[in-house]
Amino acid sequence: MPPTDASTGAGATPVADPSGTVTGTENTDCQDTLDLRLPDELIALIAEQDGQMSAAHGPDSARHAIASPNPTALIEHDLLDNVGEWGPVTTPSGVFHLVPVRIQRDLTLISRWMNDPAVALFWELAGPEAVTADHLRPQLDGDGRSVPCLGVLDGTPMSYWEIYRADLDPLARHYPARPHDTGIHLLIGGVANRGRGLGTTLLQAVADLVLDHRPQCARVVAEPDLRNTPSVSAFLSAGFRFSAEVDLPDKRAALMIRDRALRTVL
């Protein structure tokens, strides 16, 4: 999964291909410690790789008016607690809904966003639709540890998100990951939606959705490019704290963490 992060004021959307080392010091307000215990879901996933998934839970289930083609999105206990069923949330900017991507429906729109020069600078997915499709398919056909979504605001698709298990991602090799850490990647699609604080509003809403619907998740994490000052600022304004600087192959990132324990005071 290529490197990514939030496109906010400047309209830039960073990368997140974790394969560097963490440098800097942790915030002493909420110390990060390494927990080497394998998550229960990962143990269960290994045990069930013989394909014990009900055929009744195939893609386009009648339970979903808008559903991801990824069958894992319909598993009773998937790795991200059924992102597609989290439902809409009311924000100061309107009613917002994460809708799992369907390539047949959404590829042209997402590819157009990826070809915006401000976005391409960080996501590095400019080019024909096949480039974007090659980025989406491993997530949609994978084990459910990353779910690509459209962000729909008042009925209009306006952003692209990846909600992923940071503790099961290569990123976990480069920071003191904890079981159920959940990561966020974001880009704001339209130029008109950038530079007016919308990134902060949506980051706070999505982080709240994660914490509301993933009771075992104690932290939401992100890794915006340090050069993308508006993005880092948006995460800070959305209740994330700066934890450390992380050296990745394509960027030096700011490891941002939003703690469940501090949710009521931020």
DRENDO-419528 format. One record per residue: residue in three letters; x, y, z of N, C-alpha, C in turn. Coordinates in steps of 0.2 Angstrom, whole numbers. Each point is the difference from the previous one (the first is absolute). Last residue first. Layout:
SITE code   n.u   n.v   n.w  ca.u  ca.v  ca.w   c.u   c.v   c.w
SITE  ALA     X     Y     Z     X     Y     Z     X     Y     Z
...
//
This chain:
SITE code   n.u   n.v   n.w  ca.u  ca.v  ca.w   c.u   c.v   c.w
SITE  LEU   -48    82   124     3     3    -6    -5     4    -4
SITE  VAL    -4   -14    20     4     6     2     3     4    -6
SITE  THR   -12   -22    -1    -5     5     3     4     6     2
SITE  ARG    12   -18   -10    -5     2    -4    -4     6     3
SITE  LEU    20   -14     7     0     7     0    -6     3    -4
SITE  ALA     4   -24     2     0     3     7    -1     7     0
SITE  ARG     2   -11   -21    -7    -1     3     0     3     7
SITE  ASP    18     9   -18    -1    -5     5    -7     0     2
SITE  ARG    15     7   -23    -6     2     4    -1    -5     5
SITE  ILE    23     7   -15    -4    -5     4    -6     4     3
SITE  MET    21     2   -20    -5     3     3    -4    -5     4
SITE  LEU    25     4   -13    -4    -5     3    -5     3     5
SITE  ALA    14    10   -22    -2     1     7    -5    -5     2
SITE  ALA    20    -2   -20    -7     1     3    -1     2     7
SITE  ARG    17     0   -24     0     0     8    -6     1     3
SITE  LYS     4   -12   -25    -1     6     4     2    -1     7
SITE  ASP     2   -17   -17    -2     5    -4    -1     7     4
SITE  PRO     7   -21    10     4     0    -6    -2     7    -4
SITE  LEU    -3     1    26    -3    -5    -4     4     1    -7
SITE  ASP     2     8    28     3     0    -7    -3    -6    -4
SITE  VAL   -10    15    21     1    -7    -3     3     1    -6
SITE  GLU    -6    14    25     2     1    -8     2    -7    -2
SITE  ALA   -17     5    21     7    -1    -2     0     2    -7
SITE  SER   -20     4    13     3    -5     4     8     0    -1
SITE  PHE   -23    18    -1     6    -2    -4     4    -5     5
SITE  ARG   -27     2     0     6     3     3     6    -2    -4
SITE  PHE   -28     4    -5     6    -5     0     5     4     4
SITE  GLY   -22     9    -4     1    -3     6     6    -5     0
SITE  ALA    -8    16   -18    -5    -5     1     1    -4     6
SITE  SER    15    17    -6    -6     3     1    -6    -5     1
SITE  LEU    22    -7    -6     0     2     6    -6     3     2
SITE  PHE     1    -7   -22     0    -6     5     1     3     7
SITE  ALA     2    16   -17    -7    -3     0    -1    -6     5
SITE  SER    22    10    -4    -5     4     4    -7    -3     1
SITE  VAL    15   -11   -14     2    -1     7    -4     4     4
SITE  SER    -3     4   -23    -3    -6     2     2    -2     8
SITE  PRO     8    20   -10    -7     0     1    -3    -6     2
SITE  THR    24     1    -5    -2     3     6    -8     1     1
SITE  ASN    17   -16   -14    -7     2    -1    -3     4     7
SITE  ARG    22   -10    -2     0     6    -4    -7     2    -1
SITE  LEU     4   -20    12     2     6     4     0     6    -4
SITE  ASP   -16   -21    -5     7     2    -2     2     7     4
SITE  PRO   -18   -18    10     1     5    -5     7     2    -1
SITE  GLU   -13   -20    12     7     1    -1     1     6    -6
SITE  ALA   -18   -13    21     1     3    -7     7     2    -1
SITE  VAL   -20   -14    18     7     2    -2     0     3    -7
SITE  VAL   -16    -7    24     0     1    -7     6     3    -2
SITE  ARG    -7   -16    22     3     6    -3    -1     0    -8
SITE  ALA    -9   -17    16     1     5     5     3     7    -3
SITE  CYS   -16   -23    -7     5     5    -3     1     6     5
SITE  GLN   -17   -18     2     7    -2     2     6     4    -2
SITE  PRO   -24     4    -6     1     1     8     7    -2     2
SITE  ARG   -11     9   -23     5    -5     2     2     1     7
SITE  HIS   -17    14    -9    -1    -6    -3     5    -6     1
SITE  ASP     2    23     8    -7    -2     2    -1    -7    -2
SITE  LEU    20    11    -6     0    -2     7    -7    -2     2
SITE  VAL     3     6   -22     5    -5     1    -1    -2     8
SITE  LEU   -11    19    -8    -3    -6    -2     4    -6     2
SITE  ASP     9    21     5    -5    -2     4    -4    -6    -2
SITE  ALA    16     8   -14     3    -2     6    -5    -2     5
SITE  VAL    -8    10   -19     2    -6    -2     4    -4     6
SITE  ALA    -7    23     2    -6    -4    -1     2    -7    -1
SITE  GLN    17    16     1    -2    -1     6    -6    -5     0
SITE  LEU     9     6   -20     5    -4     4    -3    -1     7
SITE  LEU   -12    15   -14    -1    -7    -2     5    -5     4
SITE  THR     2    24     4    -7    -3     2    -1    -7    -2
SITE  THR    20    11    -7     0    -1     7    -7    -3     2
SITE  GLY     3     6   -22     4    -6     2     0    -1     7
SITE  LEU   -11    19    -9    -4    -6    -1     4    -6     2
SITE  GLY     7    24    -1    -1    -4     7    -4    -6    -1
SITE  ARG     7    14   -18    -5     4     4    -2    -4     6
SITE  GLY    16    -6   -19     2     6     2    -5     4     4
SITE  ARG    -8   -18   -18     6     0     4     1     7     2
SITE  ASN   -18    -8   -14    -1    -2     7     6     0     4
SITE  ALA    -1     6   -23    -5     5     3    -1    -3     7
SITE  VAL    13   -13   -15     4     6     2    -5     5     4
SITE  GLY    -4   -27    -1    -1     6    -4     3     6     3
SITE  GLY     3   -22    10    -1    -1    -7     0     7    -4
SITE  ILE    12    -9    24    -6     4    -2     0     1    -8
SITE  LEU    11   -21    16     1     6    -5    -6     3    -1
SITE  LEU    12   -18    19    -5     4    -2     3     4    -6
SITE  HIS     4   -22    19     3     4    -6    -6     4    -3
SITE  ILE     5   -14    25    -4     4    -4     4     3    -6
SITE  GLY     0   -22    21     3     5    -4    -5     4    -5
SITE  THR     1   -16    25    -3     1    -7     2     6    -3
SITE  ASP     7   -19    21     1     6    -3    -3     1    -7
SITE  HIS     0   -21    13    -6     4    -2     1     7    -2
SITE  PRO    19   -11    15    -5    -4    -3    -6     5    -2
SITE  ARG    23    12     1    -4    -4     5    -5    -4    -4
SITE  ALA    26    12    -6    -7    -1    -1    -3    -4     5
SITE  PRO    21    16    -4    -2    -5     5    -7    -2     0
SITE  TYR    15     6   -22    -3     4     6    -2    -5     5
SITE  HIS     8    -7   -21     4     6     0    -3     4     6
SITE  ARG    -9   -21    -9     7    -1     1     4     6     2
SITE  ALA   -23     0    -6     1    -2     7     7    -2     2
SITE  LEU    -8     6   -23     1     6     5     2    -2     7
SITE  PRO    -8   -15   -17     7     1     0     2     6     5
SITE  ASP   -23   -11     5     3     3    -5     7     0     0
SITE  LEU   -17    -7    17     2    -5    -5     3     3    -6
SITE  ASP    -6    14    17     4    -5     4     1    -6    -5
SITE  ALA   -14    18    -7     7     2     0     5    -5     4
SITE  ARG   -24    -1   -14     3    -3     6     7     2     0
SITE  TYR   -18    15   -14     4    -6     0     3    -2     7
SITE  ILE   -16    17   -18     0    -2     7     4    -6     0
SITE  GLU    -1    20   -19     2    -7     2     0     0     7
SITE  TRP   -12    18   -19     2    -2     7     3    -7    -1
SITE  TYR    -9    23   -15     2    -7     0     3    -1     6
SITE  SER   -19    20    -9     6    -2     3     1    -8    -1
SITE  MET   -20    12    -7     5     5     0     7    -1     3
SITE  PRO   -28    -8    -8     7    -3     1     5     6    -1
SITE  THR   -26     3     7     5     1    -5     7    -3     2
SITE  GLY   -20     1    14    -2    -3    -6     5     0    -6
SITE  ASP     3    11    22    -6     2    -2    -2    -3    -7
SITE  LEU    23    -7     4    -3     6     4    -6     2    -3
SITE  VAL    17   -23    -1    -6     3    -3    -2     6     5
SITE  GLY    23   -16    -5    -3     5     5    -6     4    -4
SITE  LEU    12   -25    -6    -2     7    -2    -3     3     6
SITE  CYS    18   -21     2    -7     3     0     0     6    -4
SITE  PRO    15   -24     6     0     6    -3    -7     2    -1
SITE  VAL    13   -17    17    -6     1    -3     0     7    -3
SITE  SER    17   -20    12     0     7    -3    -7     0    -4
SITE  ARG     5   -20    10     4     4     5     0     8    -2
SITE  GLY   -10   -21   -11    -4     5     4     4     4     5
SITE  ASP     8   -17   -16    -3    -3     6    -4     5     4
SITE  GLY     3     3   -28     5    -2     6    -4    -3     6
SITE  ASP    -7    11   -21     0    -7    -1     4    -3     6
SITE  LEU    -3    24    -2    -7    -3    -1     0    -8     0
SITE  GLN    21    12     1    -4     2     6    -7    -4     0
SITE  PRO    14    -1   -19     3    -4     6    -3     1     6
SITE  ARG    -7    13   -19    -2    -7     0     3    -4     6
SITE  LEU     4    24    -5    -6    -1     4    -1    -8     0
SITE  HIS    18    10   -12     1     2     7    -6    -3     4
SITE  ASP     0    -3   -23     5    -4     2     2     2     8
SITE  ALA   -15    13   -12    -3    -6     0     5    -5     4
SITE  THR     7    21    -7    -4     1     6    -3    -7     2
SITE  VAL    12     1   -20     5     2     6    -4     0     6
SITE  ALA   -12    -2   -20     3    -6     2     5     1     6
SITE  GLU   -10    18   -12    -4    -3     5     3    -6     3
SITE  PRO    17    17   -11    -6    -3    -2    -4    -3     6
SITE  GLY    17    18     8     0    -5    -6    -6    -2    -1
SITE  ALA    11     7    24    -2     4    -6     1    -5    -6
SITE  LEU     5    -2    25    -4    -5    -4    -3     3    -6
SITE  GLU    14     8    20     4    -3    -5    -4    -5    -4
SITE  TRP    -4    15    21    -2    -7    -1     3    -3    -6
SITE  PHE     6    23     5     1    -4     6    -2    -8    -1
SITE  LEU    -2    17   -17     7     1     3     1    -4     5
SITE  ALA   -21     0   -11     5    -4    -3     7     1     3
SITE  VAL   -18    14     6    -1    -6     3     6    -5    -2
SITE  ALA    -1    22    -9     1     0     7     0    -6     4
SITE  PRO    -5     1   -24     7     1     2     1     0     7
SITE  ASP   -20   -13   -10     1     7     2     7     0     2
SITE  ASN    -9   -21    -6     4     4    -5     0     7     1
SITE  MET   -12   -15    14     7    -2     1     4     4    -6
SITE  TRP   -24     2     1     3     4     5     8    -2     1
SITE  ARG   -12   -11   -17     0     7    -1     3     4     5
SITE  SER    -4   -23     4     6     1    -5     0     8    -2
SITE  ILE   -18    -7    13     6     0     4     6     1    -4
SITE  LEU   -21    -1   -12     0     6     5     7     0     4
SITE  THR    -5   -19   -14     1     6    -4     1     6     4
SITE  LEU    -5   -21    11     7     1    -3     1     6    -4
SITE  ASP   -21    -9    11     4     6     3     6     1    -3
SITE  ARG   -17   -18    -5    -4     6     1     5     6     1
SITE  GLN     9   -22    -3    -5     1    -6    -3     7     1
SITE  ILE    13    -8    18     4     2    -5    -4     2    -6
SITE  ARG    -7     2    25    -1    -5    -5     3     3    -6
SITE  VAL     3     6    28     1     1    -7    -3    -6    -4
SITE  PRO   -10     9    25     6    -4    -3     0     0    -8
SITE  VAL    -9    20    17    -3    -6    -5     6    -4    -3
SITE  LEU    -6    19    21     6    -4    -3    -4    -5    -4
SITE  HIS   -10    25     8    -1    -8    -1     6    -3    -3
SITE  PHE   -12    25    11     6    -3    -3    -1    -8     1
SITE  VAL   -14    26     1    -1    -8     1     6    -3    -4
SITE  GLY     4    26     7    -5    -4    -3     0    -7     2
SITE  SER    14    17     8     0     2    -7    -5    -4    -4
SITE  PRO     4    -2    24    -1     7    -1    -1     2    -7
SITE  THR    -5   -25     5     5     4     2    -2     7    -1
SITE  THR   -11   -27     3    -1     7    -2     6     4     3
SITE  VAL    -2   -26   -10     1     4     6    -1     8    -2
SITE  PRO    -6   -28   -10     2     7    -1     1     4     7
SITE  GLY     5   -27    -3    -5     4    -1     2     8    -1
SITE  TRP    10   -24     3     1     5     5    -5     6     0
SITE  GLU     5   -21   -14    -6     1     3     0     5     6
SITE  GLY    19    -6   -15    -6     2    -4    -7     1     3
SITE  VAL    21    -8    11     0     7    -2    -6     2    -4
SITE  ASN     6   -21    15    -5     2    -5     0     8    -1
SITE  ASP    17   -11    14    -7     0     3    -5     4    -5
SITE  LEU    24    -7    -4    -2     7     1    -7     1     2
SITE  LEU     9   -22    -6     6     3     4    -1     7     2
SITE  ASP   -21   -16    -1     5     1    -5     6     4     4
SITE  HIS   -23   -15     5     6     3     4     6     1    -4
SITE  GLU   -20    -7   -11    -3     2     6     5     4     5
SITE  ILE     2     1   -27     1    -5     5    -2     3     7
SITE  LEU     0    12   -21    -6    -3     2     1    -6     5
SITE  ALA    18    12   -11    -4     6     3    -7    -3     3
SITE  THR    15   -14   -12     2     1     7    -4     6     3
SITE  PRO    -1    -5   -23    -4    -4     4     1     1     7
SITE  ASN     3    18   -19     4    -4     4    -4    -5     4
SITE  PRO    -8    18   -15     1    -7    -3     4    -5     4
SITE  SER   -15    21    11     7    -1    -3     0    -7    -3
SITE  ALA   -23    15     3     5    -4     3     6    -1    -4
SITE  ILE   -25    13     4     6     1    -4     5    -4     4
SITE  ALA   -21    -5     6    -2     4    -6     6     2    -4
SITE  HIS    -2   -22    17     3     6    -1    -2     4    -7
SITE  ARG    -7   -22     8     0     4     6     3     7    -1
SITE  ALA    -1   -18   -16    -6     4     0    -1     5     6
SITE  SER    24    -8   -11    -5    -2     4    -6     4     0
SITE  ASP    22     0   -13    -7     3    -2    -5    -3     4
SITE  PRO    21   -15     1    -1     7    -2    -7     2    -2
SITE  GLY     2   -21    16     3     2    -6     0     7    -1
SITE  HIS    -8   -17    18     2     6     1     5     2    -6
SITE  ALA   -10   -21     1    -6     4     1     3     8     1
SITE  ALA    14   -20     0    -1     3    -7    -6     5     0
SITE  SER    17    -4    21    -7    -2    -2    -1     3    -7
SITE  MET    24    -7    10    -4     6     0    -7    -2    -4
SITE  GLN    24   -11     6    -7    -2     4    -4     6     0
SITE  GLY    23    -6   -10    -5     3    -3    -7    -1     3
SITE  ASP    23    -5     7    -2    -5    -4    -6     2    -4
SITE  GLN    12    13    18     1     1    -7    -1    -5    -5
SITE  GLU    -3     4    25    -5    -1    -4     1     1    -8
SITE  ALA    16     2    19    -4    -6     1    -5    -1    -5
SITE  ILE    11    20     0     5    -5    -2    -3    -7     1
SITE  LEU   -12    19     7     0     0    -7     5    -6    -2
SITE  ALA    -3     4    23    -6    -3    -3     1    -1    -8
SITE  ILE    16    12    12     1    -7     2    -6    -4    -4
SITE  LEU     0    23    -2     5    -3    -4     1    -7     2
SITE  GLU   -15    12    13    -3    -1    -7     6    -3    -5
SITE  ASP     5     6    23    -4    -6     0    -3    -1    -8
SITE  PRO    24    12     4    -7     1     1    -4    -6    -1
SITE  LEU    25    -1    10    -4     0    -6    -7     2     1
SITE  ARG    20     8    15    -5    -5     0    -3     1    -7
SITE  LEU    18    14     9     1    -5    -5    -5    -5     0
SITE  ASP     3    27     7    -4    -6     2     1    -5    -5
SITE  LEU    12    25     7    -1    -6    -4    -3    -6     3
SITE  THR    -3    27     6     4    -5     2    -2    -6    -5
SITE  ASP    -3    29     5    -1    -6    -5     4    -6     2
SITE  GLN   -11    22    15     6    -3    -3    -2    -6    -4
SITE  CYS   -10    23     7    -3    -6    -1     5    -5    -3
SITE  ASP     6    22     7    -7     0     3    -3    -7    -1
SITE  THR    22     6    -9     0    -3     7    -7     0     3
SITE  ASN     9    -2   -26    -3     5     4    -1    -3     7
SITE  GLU    20    -9   -15    -7    -1     0    -3     6     5
SITE  THR    22     2   -16    -2    -3     6    -7     0     1
SITE  GLY    19    -2   -22    -4     5     4    -2    -4     7
SITE  THR     1   -14   -23     5     4     3    -4     5     5
SITE  VAL    -4   -24   -15    -2     5     4     5     4     3
SITE  THR     1   -13   -24     2    -1     7    -3     6     4
SITE  GLY    -8   -12   -24     6     4     2     1    -2     7
SITE  SER   -18    -5   -17     6    -5     0     6     4     2
SITE  PRO   -28     3    -7     4     0     6     6    -5    -1
SITE  ASP   -16    16   -15     3    -7    -1     5    -1     5
SITE  ALA   -17    19    -5     1    -4     6     3    -6    -2
SITE  VAL    -5    28    -9     1    -7    -2     2    -4     7
SITE  PRO   -15    25    -6     6    -4     1     0    -7    -1
SITE  THR   -13    23    -9    -2    -6     3     6    -5     1
SITE  ALA    -8    28    -4     5    -5    -1    -2    -6     4
SITE  GLY   -11    22    -1    -2    -4    -5     5    -6    -2
SITE  ALA     0    18    17     4     1    -6    -2    -4    -6
SITE  GLY   -11    -1    22     0     6    -3     3     1    -6
SITE  THR    -3   -24     5    -4     5     3     1     7    -3
SITE  SER     5   -29    -2     0     6    -4    -5     5     4
SITE  ALA    13   -22    11    -6     4    -1     2     6    -5
SITE  ASP    14   -23    -3    -3     4     6    -5     5    -2
SITE  THR    17   -24    -9    -5     5    -1    -1     4     7
SITE  PRO    15   -21   -16     0     5     6    -6     5    -1
SITE  PRO    -2   -24   -11     4     5    -1    -1     5     6
SITE  MET    -3   -27     0    -4     6     0     4     6     0
//
